Amino acid sequence: VDAMKTAIDQNQFIEHAQVHTNFYGTSYEAVNRIQEEGRICVLDIDIQGVQNVKKSSIGCKYIFIAPPTMEDLEYRLRGRGTETDDKIQVRLENAKKELEYGLEEGNFDAIVVNDTLDNSFIRLLSFLEQFYGEYGFQSRIEDVTGGGTGDEDQETNINDQNIDGEEEEEEEGEEDV
């Protein structure tokens, strides 16, 4: 703990947080090492972490993972059976704020709506292919889709997807995504 606090004081972290009695963070050294090896460094961080990384000099692409609806998120949280109702309510309130930031124009380079595992995985791979085509994500997409590009049935425009829990009327000739 003392070593972590010292490293934080010396600005060795791109982002960091203290959650209860635990410290979490991403060091500049770790990210630089991954990038120097020619690999993609993936950070699984919350909105506060994203805001801190954006203040750094690290060049990044930001992908926001959103639930299809708030109702789906609540169903998933309750389905885990790991948290009390009070904690679920706190998480849902926090999720509303995170969704607001995540969906705001310019905050993320891409948004993946986590509707089904397969669809979300293909969307994620498609974005990675757009950002980092030299890493060969297209072949992974073809593996998952059985030879297709992954674009045929995939909707990646968040404006057409329902993530706010509101019922949307389906226009004639359009399919629900």
N, C-alpha and C positions, 0 to 999 in steps of 0.2 A: 504494500500500500504506500509506504514512504517513497519507494523508487518511482511509482506511478505519479505521485503528487509532485515529486521533483521534476520529472519529465514534463508534466503539464506546465509547471512554472517556467520551464525552459523552452516553452512553445515547440515541443517536439511532436505534437499531435495536430493533425488536420482537423479532427473533431474528437470530442470526448464528452463523456457524461458520467455522473455518479447516480446510480440507481440503487436506492437503499444503502447498503454498505459495500456494494461492488462498484468498481470503476471499469469503464469500457472506453476504448478509443482506437483511433486509426493513426498510426505514426507516419510521418513523412517518409521515414526510412523504409518501412515495409512497402509502401506504395511505389516508391522510387525503385526499389529492388525488383519488384514484379515487372514494372515497365521496362527497366533496363534489360530484363531477360526476354523482352519481346512478347510478353504475355499481357492479357487483359486483366486488370485488377477490378474485381467486382466487390462493391461494398453494399451490405444489407443494412441500411441505416434509416432512421426515422427522419421526419421533416426538419427537426432541429439540426441533425447531422448534415442534411443536404444544405441547409442555409450556411452552416459553418464551412463545408467543403467549397461552396461557391465563393467564399471570402478568400480562399487560398489561391495559390498559383498553379495548382494541379489542374491539368486539362482533363475534363470529364465529359461524358455523355450521361444524361440523367433519364432514367426510366421509372415512371410511377406505376405501381401495381394497385389497381383500384378494384373494389368489390363490384359486382354487377348492380346491386342495390343495397341500401342500408338494411333492408329486411334480410337479404341473403347473408350479410355480414353478421347480423344478430343470430340468425339460425346457425351459422357455422360456429360462432363463439359458444353458444349454448350447447351445441352438439358435442363439443369437446368434453364437457363435463368437468372442467378443471378450475372454474372460477365461480365465485359467488355472484348473485344477482347484482349486488352493489358494484363489484368490480367490472362486470359486463356493462353496466350503465356508464361507468367512467370511461371505459374503452370506447363505447359508442359515441359519447360526447367528444372525446378526443379525435375519433375517426372523422366526425363531421368537419372539424377544423382542418385536419390533414387533407381531406378531400377538397375542401375549398382551396387550399394552397396548391394541392397537386393538380387541380384542373384549371388553375389560373394560367392564362396564356403566357408563355415564355418561361415558366418555372421548370418545365421538364421538356426534354427532347422528344419523348415518346410516352404514350400511356398504354398500358396493357390492362384490359378489363379481365379479371380473373373469373370467368364464367365456368369453364370446364378446364381441367388440367391439360388435355390435349390441345384445345383451341388456344389457351394462354401460352403454352409452350411454343406452339407454332408461331404465334404473334411475336413472342420474345425473340425467337430465332430470326424471324423476318427483320425485326429492328436491328438485331446484332449484325445481320448480313448487310443492311444498309450502312451501318456505322463502321463496321470492320470487315468488309468483304474479303480482305486478304487472308482472313483466318478460315475461310471455307465453310461458313455456316449454311450455304445453299445446299451442300451435300447432306447435311444433317436434316434440313427441312425436307428434302426429297426422301430421306430414309423414313421420316415420320409420316409423310403424306403418301408414301407409296409411289413416288416419282413426280408428284406435282410440285408446284412452286410454293404452295402454302397460301397463295393469294386468292385462289378460286372462291373459297367459301369464307374467307377470313375478313372481318371488318375491323379496321384499325383506326377509324375516325371516331374519336370519343364523343363528338357532338351528336352522333347518331345512336349512341348507346345509352341505355337507361342506367344511371348509377346513383340517382338521387332518391330512388324508392317511389317516385311518382308513376302512376299508371300512364302509359302513353297510348294514344289511339294509333292503330295501324292504318296507314294510308293505303288506298287501293293500289294493288300491284307491288307493294313492298312486303318483304318478309321480315319477321321479327328476328333480330340477330341474337 
